[in-house]
Amino acid sequence: MTKPVSKKCPCGGGKYAKCCEPFHAGTKHARTPEELMRSRYSAYARGREQYLRDTWHASSLPSDFNLSDDNPTWLQLQILATGTHGNRGYVHFKAYFQIDDDIGVMEEQSHFVRENGRWYYLDGEAVE
């Protein structure tokens, strides 16, 4: 199920058509862990479940993953730090969301791996 669309990219990178939409459409692949993180955040915000599956490393993709109706409304992404070392990378971020009248924040350090020239989300750990 896709969320209502806006011309603004959920990741905060400008217009969706020039920012994350090419990743979601498969016409462009992320060159860095940060690009992949931003496009995945936008996929959560836009309800692009298949893109999330396609960019999740097969070794860690939950077999029961789905964007159910309780996917919150994602409000803002804040990148705090990024880095790469060879075919490994990380992104430390905060993602703000809304459920009913409550605003929340998720802070995570996500880990990424590059295989055959493409970056994949591997896993993440909550930062408190």
Buried (B, 14 or more C-beta within 10 A) or exposed (E): EEBEEEEEBBBBBEEBEEBBBBBBEEEEBBEBBBBBBBBBBBBBBBBBBEBBBBBBBEEEBEEEEEBEEEBBEBBBBEBEEBEBEEEEBBBBBBBBBEEEEEEEEBBBBBBBBBEEEEBBBBBBEEEE
